[in-house]
């Protein structure tokens, strides 16, 4: 999941910058992309970003199992 959200927000960032927007963080990028209607369900993107941050620095197997179940559903 971490690499998927990472690639997704960076692709959006590149697109936004090519359109003249200045975005410096994943959160700014997702907010701007949502405002421009490039993505739907901005809250889901923000949740995915928060979960990415959790999984990057947490080595808790139960947390990983919970996140995998959320992704599947």
C-alpha positions, 0 to 999 in steps of 0.5 A: 500500500505504501508504494501505491499511495506514494506513486499516486500522489507523486503522479498527481503532484507532477500533473498539477505542477505541469498545470502551474500549481505549486504543491509541496506535500502529499496533503496539499497535492491531494487537496488540490487534485480533489478541488480540481475534480481529478480524484473522487473521495478525497477523504479516502485519499487522506485516510490512505495517506494517514495509513501510509504514514502509520505503516511506514514507521510501525512494525505491528503485525496486527495493525498490518492485518487490520489495514489489509482487511480495510484495503480489501473491503 
